[in-house]
Amino acid sequence: MSFVLTSEELVEITGRKQRGKQIEQLIRMKIPYELNAIGKPIVVRQWIESRYYSQSSHKQSESARTNLIRRMTTGEL
């Protein structure tokens, strides 16, 4: 597992394929990121996991994913 989100995971989390749109969505979602040398947003996996997955659970369950999707669709994020 990588230290940062993959390109596919970044698309999944933001719902966007274009870099500029990904950055806009990351800002809206208040997800910290850095730009690499080619301008690609880089998001640290541990930050996402600590925010969206229960601290008491050691496995990344479907309920955590469901919670993330619910929060995204209700505009909470």
Buried (B, 14 or more C-beta within 10 A) or exposed (E): EEEBBEEEBBBEBBEBEEBEEBBEBBEEBEBEBEEEEEEBBEBBBEBBEEEBBEEEEEEEEEEBEEBBEEEBEEEEB
